[in-house]
Amino acid sequence: MKLIHLSDLHLGKRVNEFNMLEDQAYILRQILEIIDREGPEGVIIAGDVYDKSVPSAEAVQLFDDFLYWLSKRKLQVFVISGNHDSPERVAFGARLVEGSGVHLAPVYDGKVTPVTLEDEFGPVDIYMLPFLKPAHVRRFFPEAEIETYTDAIRAAVEQMAPDPARRNVLVTHQFITGAARSESEEISVGGSDNVDASVFDGFDYVALGHIHGPQNIGSPRIRYCGTPLKYSFSEAGHEKSVTVLTLQSKGELELRTVPLTPLRDLRELRGTYMELTARENYIDTNLEDYVHITLTDEEDIPDVIGKLRVIYPNLMKLDYDNLRTRAKTDLTGVRDVERKSPLELFEAFYEMQNGQPVTEEQRTYLTDLIERIWEGSE
């Protein structure tokens, strides 16, 4: 049984105010090409279909197109809602589309009924568990002590009671203890959303969503496939891919990844203004990529964003790294205001802002300027 594991499409997402829909449509077409080459029996989408609980019309249309083309390929498709989704909206029309092979996880009601697929090795039971908080689960198990996320997921899994003699796959969207996060994910205070991986012991494969970096948790059996696109510069070093899993006989699992190439990459550039605008330093790069530029010039460059966007039109983020920005001057440097001269106050303020004292030339100019201002006010 070959399945393709996807998650965290975040359709409709904006990154640093840039609309990603064109990039998302491009990567979904690439995923369809991979599906055609791989010939899987099913496709898993493990939550965060959309970036918002009330997605834009364009995002809904894009997902509708993707599901349509998946159904035309006679695939079994398994979709759950994530923490960014509205479970009611993702589940809409589930009974109508199930006949086309698209299985949309219903809003959690205390039980999960598997979808069973068959191959030459026998049945594969696929359980779809959308993103849950303890409050979602507690009301269905009033006798159970459910305080933590681990308690909640354990109660939900125990109700499923997967048959240990059969091959079992769980599709869910949670943060599993030990997973490495990225900046573009929502983080709970103190790691309160952690789920212990031991609750998944009854499954041959756990197709996870929520974490944007592809990674296994403890073993290949529990895996985040990651996002198909980079959604923050903390992901600049990620290699995005789709995960292809093959379940053979009970206990035999084969995993591999197929890389994805975006329409525009996310890259981080660093250097002086002159270095980054020198033709020999950018001639061989894709200038349409989304970039975060860190300038190391000590002085601010006038209208620098406008100038850089002539070369890097998709400049998303700009900052400086120099003596001024690294300085952490104590604000006590500007004390005793009533006892200090205007020049002393300005010198203290300048050093606090720039991380270095005024030069002798600047002091001479300031002294002359202050004297002329005071003379004019008398």
N, C-alpha and C positions, 0 to 999 in steps of 0.2 A: 504494500500500500504506500504509494508516494503522495506526499502532501507538501504544499508550499505554505510557509508560515510568514505572514505579514503582520504589521501592527503600526499604530500611531501614524496614520496618514495625515492627520491634522488638516484636513481639507479646509480651505478658506483662511489659513493662517497668514498673518502678516509678521514679517521679521524686520524689526527696526523700521516699521512703517512701509516696508516694501511688500506689495501683494505677491504671494507665491503661487497663485493659481496656474499661471502659464507653466511654471516649473513642475507643479504637481501633475498637470495633464500630461506633460512630456514623460515624467517618470512612470506614470500609470501605463502609458503606451509601451514603454520599455518592459514593464513587468508582464504585460500581455505577450510580448515577443518571447520572453523567457518561458512563460507558461506553454507557449506553442512548441518550443524546443524541448522542454522537459516532459511534457505529457503527463501531468499528475492526475490523480483521481479527484483531488479536492484542493481547495484554497482556504486557509484560515486567516481571518482578519481579527486580531486580538485587541480590539478596542481603540478608543480615540480616533474614530472615523473622521470626526469633525474637530475643529479647534474650539468651537463654542457650542454651548448647549442649544442655542438658537442659531443655527448656521445660516449663512447667506444663501440666496437662491442659486447663485453660481456654484457654490460648494455642493449643494444638494444635487444640482444637475450633473456635476462632474462625477459624483458617486453613483448616481443613477445610470450614467453611461457605462461606468466601469462594471457595475453589476450586470447590466444588459449584455455586455460583451463576454463576461464570464459565463453567463447562463447559455449564450449561444454556443459555447464550447462544450456544453453538456457536462459541466463540472459540478461537484458538490461544493457549495460555498458556505462557510460558517462565520457569522459575524456577531460579535458581542459589543456592548457599549463600554466605554471607558469613563474615567473621571471627568473628561472634558465633554462627554456626550450627554444628551438627554436620553435615558433608557426608553422612555415612551416613544420618542421620535424615531430612534433607531429600530424599535420593534414594530413600527407602524406597517401594516400590510403583511405581517409575517405569514399568516395563514393563506393569504392569496398567492404569495410568491413561492411558497414551499414546494409547490408542484413543479417549479422550474429548477429545483435543486438549490435554491438559495434559502439558507436557514438563518433566520434572524432571532437572536436570543430574546425571549420575552422578559418583561420586567420581573425581577426576582420575587417569587411568591412562596418561598420556603422549600421548594423542590426543583430538581433539575432532572429532566428525562433525556437520556442520551439519544443521539441519532446513530444508527448502526449501519456501517458499510461492510461489504463482504469482498474478500479476495481469495486467492488459492490457499491461504493459510487460515481462513476462517473469518469470524466477525471482528470488527474494530468498533468499539463504542466511543463516541465523541461527545463529551459533556461540555456545555457552554455555560460558563459562570461569569456574568458581567461584573463590573467593578462594584464592590460592596464596602460599606462601613458597618461597624458593629450595630448601629441603630437600625440598619436595614434588616439585619438578621435576627436581632434580639426578640422582636415581637412574634416571630414564628416558632421560637423555641423558648417559651416562658419558663420552663423548668431548668434550662441550662444556664450556667454562669458565663455570660458573654460580656467581657469588659474590654478586651483588646482585639485588634485586627486578627491576630492568630486565632483567638477563641472563635471569632465569627467565621473565618474560612474553614476552620476545623469542623465546626457544627454543620456548615453547608456541605462539606465533603463527606462527612459521616452519613448524612442523609442520602447522598448518592449511592453509597455502598457499592463501589465498583467491584465487579466479579474478578477475583485474582487469577482466575483461569483464562480470562479473555484479555485481549489487548485493549488498553484504555488510554484515551487521550483527553486531557483537560485543556480547555481554552479559557484563560482568565486574565484579569488586568489588575495587578496589585504590585506593591513594592515588596520584594523578597529580601530578607536580611542579607546583607553582604553585597548587594548590587551597587555598582558604581553609577552615580547620577551625573546629569549634565545640567547646565544653567537653564535650559528651556523647559525643565520639568517642574511641576509643583512639588514643594517640599513641605512636609508637616513638621511642626515644632517638636524637637527632641526625638525625631524618628518614631513618632507614635503610630505611624501607619505600617510599621514593619510586620511582615508575616514570616514565620519560621518555615523553612523549606520542608521540615519533617511532616507537615500536614499533607504533602503530596506523595507520600510513600506508595500509595496504591496505584499510581499511574505510570505507564510506560513512557509517556512524553507529556510535558506540560508546556504548552505554547503560551508564552507570557507576552503581555503588552504593558506599557507604562514607562519603561526605562528606554532612553533614546540611543544608548550605545549597545551594539550587539555583544552579548556575553552569555556564558553558561554560569549557572549557579550551582556549584558543587560538582556537577556532572553534566554531560551533554543532554541528559534526560530532562533537565529543567533549564529552559532557555528563553532569553529575550532576543528577538531577531533584530530589534532596533528600528529606527525610522528609515524610510526610503530616501529621505533628504536630510541635509543638515539644517537645523533650526536655531542654532546659536553658535557663536564663535568658539565656545568651549568644545564643540563637536568638529572643529576644523580638521583635526587629525584623524577623525573616524574614517573607516572604510565602509561605506554603506553597501548593503547587499540584501538579497532575499535568502531565507533559509529553506533548504530542500531536505526533507526528512523522509526516510524510507523505513517503514515498519515491516519486518519480515516475520518470522515466527516469534512467539512470545519471548521477550527479553532481548531480541536482536533489533538494534536501532543503528541506522547509518545516517549521519548528518554531514552536509556540506553546504557551502554558500556560493551564490552566483553574484558577482559584483554588479553594482549599479553605477552608471555614469550620468551625472546630472547635466541639465542644460547649462546651468551656471554653478560653479563651485563656490564655496565659502572659503576665503583665504585671509590670512593675517600677514600684513606687510609692516616692516619696521625700518626706519632710517631717517636721514635728514631729508628735507624737502628737495634739495638738489639731487640727492641720490635717487629718490623715488620718481623724479621727473626726467632723469637722464635716459635717453632713448635706448641705450644699450642694456639698461636694467629691466626694461619692460617689453621689448620688442618681441620676445618669444613667449609671452604669457597671453592667456585669454583675458583681454581687457574688459569683457562683459561679465566676468565673475563678480560676485558680491565680495567686497573687501572691508576689512577693518585695518585702518592705517594708524600706526603709532609713530608720531614725529619726534625726533630726538633733538631738534633745534632748541637752543636756549632762548631764543626770541620768538614770539608769536609771528606767524606769517600773515600779513593782511589778506583777507578774502581767500583764505587757504582752501576752504571746501569747494568754492567755485572754480578755483584754479586746478585743483586735483581732479575734479569731475570732468574736466576737459579730456583727461587721459583715462580716468577710472570712473565711467558714468554711473556705475552701481556701487559707489562708495556708501557704505551703510553706517560706518562708525569712525570717528576720528578722535584721537586724544594725543596728549603730549607726555613724554617721559624725559624729564630733565631735572636739573637741580631744584627748580621751583616746585615742580609737582611732587618730587620725592621728599621735600623738606616737611618736617612736622614741627614747625616752630611753635613754642609755647606762647599762648595768647597773653601771658603775663608780661611779655615784652612791651605791651602798650599799657602801662600803669602810671599812676601818679600824673594824670593828664594835666592837672592844674599847675604842677610844678615844672612841666617840660615846655620847651620852646616849640613853636610850630615846626622848625627844622628837625628837632629830635623826634617829635611825633611822626613826622613823615618818614624819617629814616627807619624808625621801628616798624611802621606799617609796611614799608617797601621790603624790608628784610623778611617779615612774616609772609608776604605774598610771593616773594621770588627766591627765598632760600639763600640769599647772598646780600651783603651790604651794598650801599650805594658807593659808586666810585668817587674819587676826588673831583673829577670833572663834573659829575652829576651834582655833587654837593655845592660846588661853586655856582653852578647854574641855578640851583634851588635857592641858595642864599640871596642871589641877585633878584630872582623872581619874587621871593617873599618880601624883600625890602621894597620893591616897586609897588607891590600890592598894598602893603601897609602905608606907604607914602600916599598912594592914591585914595585911601580911605580916610585920611586925616582931614 
